[in-house]
Amino acid sequence: MPTIVDPNVLVGISTGDDAAVYRMSDDLALVQTVDFFPPVVDDPYQFGSVSAANALSDVYAMGAKPLIGLNIVAFPSDQPRSALNEILKGGADKAMEAGMPIVGGHTIDDHEPKYGMAITGVVKPGEQWSNAGAQPGDALILTKPLGSGIITTAGKRGEAEDAVLQAAIQHMATLNAAASQAGREVDINACTDITGYAFLGHLRTMLEASGASARIYYAQVPQMAGAWDLATEREIFPSGMQRNRTYHDHGVTWDKGIHPLAHRILYDPQTSGGLLLSTPQAQAGRLMEALGRQGVGHAAVVGEIVADGRGNVHVVN
């Protein structure tokens, strides 16, 4: 891709951020993102809901407000239209929850269903978040538990208990709107959402963009109920977990006391995961209180930013 020289591009492609930000005036910037994927769950309505929440997450990760959305749909022409209707209804209901109208979209015939959205959001220039500002001494706060990739993989195989699968779907379908709103009450130096590159992949992208490193307290990282047993006792995990590990593990060190299979949680590809917020240590307590008031019940302080190196992660107990 060519180098971007337009001064109105406040966030572009150079840092691998969650969305682009373009300044329209001194008081208005547009936030643009697009995301879509094949089904992660069998129920069409739940798939639509999760996909919409996942696409909206990129806007919330920029500290912005979603404005309008466009559907992106691939669907087999020989499959029942009722399933397509349910996918779109799930997305529409989630968009309505976010206060965002869906104003159009595009549909193609494809052998595998895919659904997502292109979303335009708004933010005041200078108030947008990015993944590139984490500072040594910052606390790292994660707002959703990990494990959705493991659990949905087990679900596709018919090996996940229904209660475990439904709880994971509820996490994935939960908007990051409340977490983003809580973040507006403090200083956020950097933010990203946790999706396909997993916790450690998205963290390392943030660190490389910020020119910093991090220490992660593994025991404090929230996990979805059932994910650990599925990944370790029953050896069920997505193939993307190993790809994430292969790509990123050169920049990660693990304390000897860490369980040897802990990487299966931290490299698990997430769908519609939580926000990872980097805030000054002195404001971490205020952010946790704000998250609590907003009903974000699974948030946890999971680590801190340190200055030794760039893009490195040290996982400790």
WOHU-V692887 format. One record per residue. N is the residue number from 1. RES is the residue in one letter. PSI is psi as a letter, one per 40 degrees, with the letter a starting at -180 (999 if undefined). OMEGA is omega in whole degrees, 0 to 359 (* if undefined). D_LAST is the distance of its C-alpha to the last C-alpha in Angstrom with 2 decimals. Layout:
# WOHU-V692887
N;RES;PSI;OMEGA;D_LAST + N;RES;PSI;OMEGA;D_LAST
This chain:
# WOHU-V692887
1;M;i;180;40.68 + 2;P;i;178;42.80 + 3;T;h;180;41.42 + 4;I;h;181;41.73 + 5;V;e;180;43.97 + 6;D;h;183;44.79 + 7;P;e;179;43.71 + 8;N;e;174;43.38 + 9;V;g;184;40.45 + 10;L;d;174;37.67 + 11;V;h;181;34.89 + 12;G;a;186;35.83 + 13;I;e;191;34.41 + 14;S;d;183;33.16 + 15;T;e;181;29.57 + 16;G;f;185;29.09 + 17;D;i;185;28.88 + 18;D;d;181;29.13 + 19;A;i;175;32.82 + 20;A;i;178;35.71 + 21;V;h;182;37.20 + 22;Y;h;181;40.90 + 23;R;h;175;42.74 + 24;M;d;179;46.02 + 25;S;a;179;46.96 + 26;D;d;184;45.63 + 27;D;e;186;44.54 + 28;L;h;171;43.56 + 29;A;i;176;41.27 + 30;L;i;176;40.86 + 31;V;h;185;37.50 + 32;Q;h;178;37.93 + 33;T;i;175;35.73 + 34;V;h;180;36.34 + 35;D;h;175;34.25 + 36;F;i;183;35.37 + 37;F;i;176;34.38 + 38;P;i;182;35.52 + 39;P;h;173;34.81 + 40;V;e;176;31.29 + 41;V;i;185;32.78 + 42;D;d;185;36.23 + 43;D;h;184;37.63 + 44;P;d;180;39.48 + 45;Y;d;180;39.18 + 46;Q;d;177;35.41 + 47;F;d;179;35.19 + 48;G;d;180;37.26 + 49;S;d;180;35.22 + 50;V;d;181;31.86 + 51;S;d;179;33.44 + 52;A;d;178;34.88 + 53;A;d;180;31.67 + 54;N;d;179;29.94 + 55;A;d;179;32.77 + 56;L;d;184;32.84 + 57;S;d;180;29.14 + 58;D;d;178;29.99 + 59;V;d;179;32.39 + 60;Y;d;179;30.03 + 61;A;e;177;27.43 + 62;M;e;182;30.18 + 63;G;f;187;30.75 + 64;A;i;179;34.09 + 65;K;h;177;36.34 + 66;P;i;184;37.58 + 67;L;d;178;41.36 + 68;I;i;179;42.76 + 69;G;i;174;41.65 + 70;L;h;177;43.34 + 71;N;i;170;42.70 + 72;I;h;189;42.06 + 73;V;h;166;43.12 + 74;A;h;184;43.72 + 75;F;h;179;45.27 + 76;P;h;183;47.43 + 77;S;e;181;51.02 + 78;D;e;179;51.68 + 79;Q;i;183;49.02 + 80;P;h;178;49.80 + 81;R;d;179;49.94 + 82;S;d;178;48.64 + 83;A;d;178;45.13 + 84;L;d;178;45.43 + 85;N;d;181;46.66 + 86;E;d;176;43.60 + 87;I;d;182;41.20 + 88;L;d;178;43.06 + 89;K;d;177;43.23 + 90;G;d;178;39.47 + 91;G;d;181;39.07 + 92;A;d;179;41.88 + 93;D;d;179;40.55 + 94;K;d;177;37.13 + 95;A;d;178;38.93 + 96;M;d;176;41.08 + 97;E;d;180;38.07 + 98;A;e;182;36.94 + 99;G;f;185;40.49 + 100;M;h;176;41.17 + 101;P;i;170;44.37 + 102;I;h;191;44.48 + 103;V;e;179;47.56 + 104;G;a;179;48.07 + 105;G;a;182;46.51 + 106;H;i;183;47.36 + 107;T;h;175;47.52 + 108;I;i;173;48.09 + 109;D;h;180;48.84 + 110;D;i;183;46.05 + 111;H;d;181;45.32 + 112;E;h;178;41.81 + 113;P;i;173;41.12 + 114;K;i;180;39.04 + 115;Y;i;175;38.60 + 116;G;a;184;37.17 + 117;M;i;161;38.46 + 118;A;h;188;39.40 + 119;I;h;172;38.75 + 120;T;h;176;40.14 + 121;G;i;180;38.53 + 122;V;i;177;39.49 + 123;V;i;175;37.93 + 124;K;h;179;39.46 + 125;P;h;182;39.26 + 126;G;e;178;36.74 + 127;E;e;178;34.75 + 128;Q;i;172;33.16 + 129;W;i;170;29.46 + 130;S;i;179;28.28 + 131;N;e;193;25.16 + 132;A;e;186;26.35 + 133;G;e;181;25.87 + 134;A;h;185;22.21 + 135;Q;i;175;22.27 + 136;P;h;184;20.00 + 137;G;e;177;18.66 + 138;D;i;168;18.64 + 139;A;i;177;16.15 + 140;L;h;182;15.33 + 141;I;h;179;16.27 + 142;L;h;190;16.49 + 143;T;e;175;19.42 + 144;K;i;177;19.41 + 145;P;i;179;17.13 + 146;L;i;174;16.73 + 147;G;e;185;18.59 + 148;S;d;180;22.23 + 149;G;d;179;23.00 + 150;I;d;185;21.96 + 151;I;d;180;23.90 + 152;T;d;174;26.96 + 153;T;d;177;27.16 + 154;A;d;179;27.31 + 155;G;d;179;29.83 + 156;K;d;179;32.06 + 157;R;e;183;32.18 + 158;G;f;185;33.01 + 159;E;e;177;29.99 + 160;A;h;174;28.08 + 161;E;i;185;29.02 + 162;D;d;181;31.01 + 163;A;d;179;28.97 + 164;V;d;181;25.74 + 165;L;d;182;27.69 + 166;Q;d;177;29.44 + 167;A;d;178;26.33 + 168;A;d;179;24.92 + 169;I;d;178;28.32 + 170;Q;d;176;28.31 + 171;H;d;184;25.08 + 172;M;d;182;26.60 + 173;A;e;179;29.93 + 174;T;h;178;28.62 + 175;L;i;173;29.71 + 176;N;e;181;27.45 + 177;A;d;182;30.40 + 178;A;d;179;29.01 + 179;A;d;178;25.73 + 180;S;d;178;27.90 + 181;Q;d;177;30.24 + 182;A;d;180;27.56 + 183;G;d;180;26.50 + 184;R;e;182;30.11 + 185;E;e;179;29.76 + 186;V;a;174;27.57 + 187;D;h;176;27.35 + 188;I;h;180;25.51 + 189;N;d;179;25.11 + 190;A;i;179;23.97 + 191;C;i;170;23.50 + 192;T;i;171;23.32 + 193;D;i;185;23.20 + 194;I;h;180;21.07 + 195;T;b;193;23.51 + 196;G;d;180;24.40 + 197;Y;e;174;22.32 + 198;A;i;182;19.13 + 199;F;d;185;16.25 + 200;L;d;178;15.46 + 201;G;d;180;19.22 + 202;H;d;176;20.24 + 203;L;d;181;17.56 + 204;R;d;175;18.79 + 205;T;d;177;22.33 + 206;M;d;183;21.72 + 207;L;d;179;20.33 + 208;E;d;178;23.26 + 209;A;d;184;25.70 + 210;S;e;184;24.38 + 211;G;f;184;24.19 + 212;A;i;176;20.63 + 213;S;a;184;17.07 + 214;A;i;171;13.72 + 215;R;h;182;10.12 + 216;I;h;179;8.12 + 217;Y;g;189;5.31 + 218;Y;d;183;5.18 + 219;A;e;182;5.49 + 220;Q;e;181;8.23 + 221;V;h;182;10.02 + 222;P;i;179;13.21 + 223;Q;i;176;14.76 + 224;M;i;179;18.45 + 225;A;h;177;19.67 + 226;G;e;185;20.49 + 227;A;d;183;18.73 + 228;W;d;181;16.18 + 229;D;d;179;19.10 + 230;L;d;185;21.39 + 231;A;d;187;19.22 + 232;T;d;182;18.16 + 233;E;d;184;20.83 + 234;R;e;173;23.69 + 235;E;f;178;22.80 + 236;I;h;177;23.86 + 237;F;i;183;22.62 + 238;P;i;179;24.66 + 239;S;d;179;25.94 + 240;G;d;178;24.74 + 241;M;d;182;21.11 + 242;Q;d;177;22.04 + 243;R;d;177;24.18 + 244;N;d;180;21.42 + 245;R;d;180;19.23 + 246;T;d;185;22.29 + 247;Y;d;191;23.07 + 248;H;e;192;19.80 + 249;D;e;176;17.57 + 250;H;d;180;19.48 + 251;G;e;184;17.80 + 252;V;h;172;14.15 + 253;T;i;186;12.12 + 254;W;h;173;9.14 + 255;D;i;181;7.25 + 256;K;d;182;9.19 + 257;G;e;181;6.87 + 258;I;h;178;6.27 + 259;H;h;184;9.36 + 260;P;e;179;12.27 + 261;L;e;180;13.53 + 262;A;d;180;10.71 + 263;H;d;182;12.95 + 264;R;d;175;15.60 + 265;I;d;186;14.13 + 266;L;e;175;13.27 + 267;Y;e;181;16.65 + 268;D;h;178;18.62 + 269;P;h;181;21.76 + 270;Q;i;168;22.20 + 271;T;h;180;25.59 + 272;S;f;178;26.14 + 273;G;a;184;22.47 + 274;G;i;173;21.45 + 275;L;i;171;21.74 + 276;L;h;187;19.05 + 277;L;h;177;20.35 + 278;S;h;185;19.91 + 279;T;i;177;21.43 + 280;P;h;184;21.90 + 281;Q;d;182;19.38 + 282;A;e;181;22.41 + 283;Q;e;183;23.22 + 284;A;d;179;19.92 + 285;G;d;178;21.03 + 286;R;d;179;24.41 + 287;L;d;178;23.09 + 288;M;d;177;21.05 + 289;E;d;179;24.29 + 290;A;d;177;26.36 + 291;L;d;177;24.30 + 292;G;d;179;24.77 + 293;R;d;180;28.47 + 294;Q;e;178;28.74 + 295;G;e;178;27.37 + 296;V;g;193;24.12 + 297;G;e;184;22.32 + 298;H;e;181;19.07 + 299;A;i;180;18.03 + 300;A;i;170;14.64 + 301;V;h;189;13.27 + 302;V;e;181;10.55 + 303;G;a;180;10.56 + 304;E;i;177;13.26 + 305;I;h;179;16.00 + 306;V;i;189;16.55 + 307;A;e;187;19.81 + 308;D;g;176;19.15 + 309;G;a;182;20.72 + 310;R;h;176;21.59 + 311;G;e;182;19.74 + 312;N;i;179;16.72 + 313;V;h;174;13.11 + 314;H;h;181;10.11 + 315;V;h;180;7.00 + 316;V;i;177;3.81 + 317;N;999;*;0.00
